[in-house]
Amino acid sequence: MATVEIQDVAKSFGSTQIIRGVSIDIRDGEFVVMVGPSGCGKSTLLRMIAGLENIDGGEVRIGGRRVNELLPKDRDIAMVFQNYALYPHLTVADNLAFSLRLRNATKQETEERVARAAKILGLEPLLTRLPKQLSGGQRQRVAMGRAIVRDPQVFLFDEPLSNLDAKLRVAMRAEIRELHQRLKATTVYVTHDQIEAMTMADKIVAMHDGIVEQVGTPMDLFDRPRNVFVAAFIGSPSMNLLPVKVNSQGVVDNAGNHWKVPQIAARNGQALTLGVRPEHLRLDTSGVEGRVLVVESTGSETHLLVDAGGTKLTCVLRARVNVRQGDHVHLGADAEHLHFFRGDTGERLDPFH
């Protein structure tokens, strides 16, 4: 396997700049997830690593070797696509063997590699079937098997689970993660689903508008988002974000609600954005008052949407509570669970002494 080094890479389509000087270092054997909203550039960047898109500026290295001018077949990578990209007229076994036959591998080597991939992925009973005879999850496993038989330095996944139903996506997430732990393969995985990113990644690269907003472990991004974009994107339900101003009592939001915080290292009147995750809000008789707009019970949790004087707050309570639509509740949060961001730039601010 190998490292992947992306150094100040840029890409434009006509006058539109898609990738704006991105730099990422991926260690040997690391599982890195590039996540962000549609149009942020993550799939384009993956295709640049694969050699499917030309690189306008900067450099990509795989295993220490510059690959900017190399064809995809010469980069020693394997890519798994969203749409499986299986040959419909070939059996599972022949789909798995196709790339090896193109490389003129011996019959014995081909059979051994196909058998190994089929065993790893539980495809042995399916080897004689055509793709049309397979479920979506089975087709995705065949696509993964076709990548495994190549024994590449780097695996690239481009939103491989987006065509699957919710239950199957959860199962396939576990399968891909287990496969990575077994093969110890350097893996770059693209998704717009932050739950996939949080549950699968060793390291997350959060992208927005062609730039990298933050790189770190899932818990780094969850606990200490660098800016408002990352705070809002990582976490489900999304973090509550409220414009506030600093005063002598702490901070006050636009609805006039005072949020209790310790002495804050910011000047009076300074505009900030207060962030608090829904699961960190709790019922608190001394907290902010609001009227319940929506109550959703999942069995183990109760989700509330609360109107606090025009400020809408999402609250996740880890219990069943006797709260109904129209009730008035008070919500509070511990100071260590509050996040602050500059009102002008959106960058994280650590305001407590």
C-alpha positions in Angstrom: 0.0 0.0 0.0 1.0 3.6 -0.2 0.7 7.2 1.0 -1.2 9.8 -1.1 0.0 13.4 -1.1 -2.2 16.1 -2.6 -0.2 19.3 -2.8 -1.9 22.7 -3.7 -4.1 21.0 -6.3 -6.4 23.1 -8.5 -9.0 22.4 -11.1 -11.2 24.6 -13.3 -13.9 23.9 -15.8 -13.9 26.9 -18.2 -13.9 30.0 -16.0 -15.4 28.1 -13.0 -12.8 27.1 -10.4 -13.8 23.8 -8.8 -10.8 22.9 -6.7 -8.9 25.8 -5.1 -5.4 24.9 -3.9 -6.2 21.8 -1.9 -3.5 20.0 0.1 -4.1 16.7 2.0 -1.7 14.1 3.3 -3.0 10.5 3.5 -0.9 8.0 5.4 -0.2 4.4 4.4 -3.2 2.2 5.3 -5.4 5.2 6.4 -9.2 5.3 5.7 -9.9 8.9 4.7 -13.4 10.2 4.0 -13.9 13.4 1.9 -17.3 14.8 2.8 -19.2 17.8 1.9 -22.4 19.0 0.1 -23.1 18.4 -3.5 -20.9 20.6 -5.7 -18.1 21.1 -3.2 -15.5 19.4 -5.4 -14.9 16.1 -3.5 -15.7 13.8 -6.4 -13.7 15.9 -8.8 -10.7 15.7 -6.4 -11.1 11.9 -6.2 -11.2 11.6 -10.0 -8.0 13.7 -10.2 -6.3 11.2 -7.9 -7.6 8.4 -10.1 -6.4 10.2 -13.3 -9.9 10.6 -14.7 -9.6 14.4 -14.6 -6.6 16.4 -15.6 -4.8 18.4 -12.9 -4.6 22.1 -13.7 -2.2 23.0 -10.9 -0.3 21.4 -8.0 0.8 17.8 -7.7 -0.6 14.4 -6.7 1.9 11.7 -5.4 1.0 8.0 -4.8 3.6 6.1 -2.9 6.0 9.0 -3.3 5.7 9.0 -7.1 4.3 12.0 -9.0 1.3 10.7 -11.0 0.0 13.9 -12.6 0.8 12.8 -16.2 0.2 9.0 -15.7 -2.8 7.2 -17.1 -5.3 5.7 -14.6 -4.1 2.2 -15.4 -0.5 3.2 -14.5 -1.4 4.7 -11.1 -1.9 1.4 -9.3 -5.3 2.4 -8.0 -8.7 0.7 -8.0 -12.0 2.7 -8.0 -15.5 1.7 -6.9 -18.2 3.8 -8.5 -21.7 4.8 -7.4 -23.3 2.9 -10.2 -21.3 -0.4 -9.8 -20.1 -0.3 -13.5 -20.4 -4.0 -13.9 -20.4 -5.7 -17.4 -24.0 -6.9 -17.7 -23.2 -9.8 -20.1 -20.4 -11.3 -17.9 -20.9 -13.5 -14.8 -19.7 -12.4 -11.4 -16.6 -14.5 -11.8 -15.8 -13.0 -15.2 -16.5 -9.5 -13.9 -14.0 -10.1 -11.1 -11.4 -11.5 -13.5 -11.8 -8.9 -16.3 -9.0 -6.5 -15.2 -6.6 -9.4 -14.6 -7.2 -10.8 -18.1 -6.5 -7.3 -19.6 -3.1 -7.4 -17.8 -2.5 -10.9 -19.3 -2.3 -12.5 -15.8 -1.9 -16.3 -15.9 -4.9 -18.5 -15.5 -3.7 -19.8 -12.2 -3.1 -16.3 -10.8 -6.5 -15.1 -12.1 -8.3 -18.0 -10.5 -6.5 -17.6 -7.2 -7.2 -13.9 -6.9 -10.9 -14.3 -7.9 -11.3 -17.1 -5.4 -9.7 -14.9 -2.6 -11.9 -11.9 -3.4 -15.0 -14.1 -3.6 -14.2 -15.6 -0.2 -13.5 -12.3 1.5 -16.8 -10.8 0.3 -19.0 -13.9 0.5 -19.5 -14.1 -3.3 -18.7 -17.7 -3.7 -22.3 -18.9 -4.2 -22.9 -16.1 -6.8 -19.9 -16.6 -9.2 -22.0 -18.0 -12.0 -24.8 -15.3 -11.9 -25.2 -12.3 -14.1 -25.4 -8.8 -12.6 -29.2 -8.6 -13.3 -29.6 -11.6 -11.0 -28.1 -9.8 -8.1 -29.4 -7.4 -5.4 -28.0 -3.9 -5.1 -25.8 -4.9 -2.2 -24.5 -8.0 -4.0 -23.6 -5.9 -7.1 -21.7 -3.5 -4.8 -19.8 -6.3 -3.3 -18.9 -7.5 -6.8 -17.7 -4.0 -7.6 -15.6 -4.1 -4.5 -14.3 -7.5 -5.4 -13.2 -6.3 -8.8 -11.1 -3.7 -7.0 -9.6 -6.2 -4.6 -8.4 -8.6 -7.3 -6.2 -5.9 -8.7 -4.3 -5.7 -5.3 -3.8 -1.9 -5.8 -1.8 0.6 -3.7 -4.9 2.7 -3.1 -8.7 2.1 -3.1 -10.9 4.9 -4.2 -14.7 4.9 -3.5 -17.0 7.4 -5.1 -20.3 7.5 -3.1 -20.6 3.7 -3.4 -23.7 3.4 -1.2 -25.9 6.2 -2.4 -28.0 3.9 -4.6 -28.8 1.5 -1.7 -31.8 1.7 0.7 -31.2 2.9 4.3 -31.0 -0.5 5.9 -28.6 -1.9 3.3 -26.4 1.2 3.6 -25.9 0.6 7.3 -24.9 -3.0 6.6 -22.5 -2.1 3.7 -20.9 0.6 5.8 -19.9 -2.1 8.3 -18.7 -4.4 5.5 -16.5 -1.8 3.9 -15.0 -0.9 7.3 -14.4 -4.5 8.1 -12.8 -5.0 4.7 -10.5 -2.1 5.3 -9.4 -3.5 8.7 -8.7 -6.9 7.0 -6.7 -5.5 4.0 -5.1 -2.5 5.8 -5.5 -0.7 2.5 -5.0 3.0 1.9 -8.6 4.1 1.2 -10.1 7.4 0.0 -13.8 7.5 0.2 -16.1 10.2 -1.0 -19.6 10.8 0.4 -22.1 13.6 1.0 -23.5 11.6 4.0 -21.8 12.9 7.2 -23.1 9.8 9.1 -21.0 7.6 6.7 -18.0 9.9 7.3 -18.4 9.8 11.1 -18.8 6.0 11.4 -16.2 4.9 8.8 -13.3 7.4 8.8 -9.9 7.4 10.4 -9.7 10.9 9.2 -12.3 13.2 7.7 -11.7 15.9 5.1 -14.6 18.4 5.2 -14.9 20.3 1.9 -16.9 23.3 0.8 -16.8 25.3 -2.3 -13.6 23.7 -3.6 -11.5 24.2 -0.4 -10.7 22.1 2.6 -12.5 23.5 5.7 -11.1 21.1 8.2 -9.1 17.8 8.5 -9.2 15.6 11.6 -10.6 12.6 13.3 -14.4 12.3 13.4 -14.4 13.4 17.1 -12.1 16.4 16.3 -14.6 17.7 13.8 -17.6 16.9 16.1 -16.1 18.3 19.3 -14.1 21.3 17.9 -15.4 22.4 14.6 -13.1 24.9 13.1 -15.9 27.1 11.7 -19.7 27.5 11.3 -19.7 25.4 8.1 -18.2 22.4 9.8 -20.3 22.9 12.9 -23.5 22.9 10.8 -22.5 20.0 8.5 -21.1 17.5 11.0 -23.7 16.0 13.4 -27.2 14.8 13.0 -29.5 16.6 13.8 -27.4 19.7 12.9 -26.0 22.0 15.6 -28.2 24.9 16.6 -26.5 28.1 15.6 -27.7 31.4 17.0 -26.5 35.0 16.4 -25.6 36.5 19.9 -24.0 39.5 21.4 -21.7 39.6 24.4 -22.9 41.5 27.5 -22.1 41.7 31.2 -24.3 38.6 31.9 -22.8 36.4 29.2 -24.5 36.4 25.8 -27.9 37.3 24.5 -29.5 36.1 21.3 -31.7 38.0 18.9 -34.9 37.0 20.7 -33.5 38.5 24.0 -32.8 35.1 25.5 -29.8 35.2 27.9 -27.5 32.2 27.8 -25.6 31.5 31.0 -21.9 31.2 30.4 -18.9 31.8 32.6 -16.7 35.0 32.2 -16.2 35.2 28.4 -13.0 36.5 26.8 -14.8 38.8 24.4 -15.6 42.5 24.5 -19.1 43.7 25.3 -21.3 44.1 22.3 -19.2 41.8 20.1 -21.2 39.8 17.6 -20.8 36.0 17.9 -22.5 32.9 16.7 -23.4 30.5 19.6 -23.6 26.8 18.7 -25.1 24.0 20.8 -25.8 20.5 19.6 -29.3 19.2 20.0 -28.2 16.4 22.3 -26.5 18.8 24.6 -29.7 20.8 25.3 -31.7 19.6 28.3 -34.9 20.5 30.2 -33.8 23.1 32.8 -36.2 25.3 34.7 -33.6 28.2 34.8 -32.9 28.0 31.1 -34.3 29.6 28.0 -38.1 29.5 27.7 -39.8 28.4 24.5 -43.0 26.8 23.1 -42.9 23.3 21.7 -43.7 23.3 17.9 -43.0 19.6 17.1 -42.6 16.4 19.2 -41.0 13.3 17.6 -40.4 10.2 19.5 -38.1 7.5 18.2 -38.7 5.2 21.2 -35.3 5.7 22.8 -35.2 9.4 22.2 -37.6 12.4 22.1 -36.9 15.1 19.5 -38.3 18.6 20.2 -38.5 21.7 17.9 -38.9 24.7 20.2 -39.7 28.3 19.4 -37.8 30.4 21.9 -39.0 33.9 21.1 -38.5 33.5 17.3 -35.3 31.5 17.8 -35.9 27.8 16.8 -34.0 25.2 18.7 -33.8 21.5 18.0 -33.4 19.4 21.2 -32.7 15.7 21.5 -33.6 14.2 24.9 -32.2 10.7 25.6 -35.5 9.6 27.2 -39.2 9.5 26.8 -40.7 12.7 28.2 -44.3 13.8 28.8 -44.1 16.9 26.5 -46.8 17.8 23.9 -47.0 20.3 21.1 -47.9 23.7 22.5 -46.3 23.1 25.9 -43.9 25.6 27.3 -40.4 24.3 28.3 -37.1 25.7 29.5 -33.9 24.6 27.8 -30.3 24.9 29.0 -26.9 23.5 28.3 -23.6 23.2 30.3 -21.0 25.7 29.4 -18.5 23.1 28.2 -21.0 22.1 25.5 -21.3 25.6 24.0 -19.4 26.6 20.9 -18.6 30.1 19.8 -17.7 31.5 16.4 -16.8 34.9 15.2 -19.8 36.8 13.9 -17.8 38.3 10.9 -15.7 35.3 9.7 -17.5 32.3 11.2 -14.2 31.0 12.6 -14.1 29.2 15.9 -13.5 31.2 19.0 -12.4 29.7 22.3 -13.7 32.5 24.6 -13.6 31.0 28.1 -10.7 31.9 30.4 
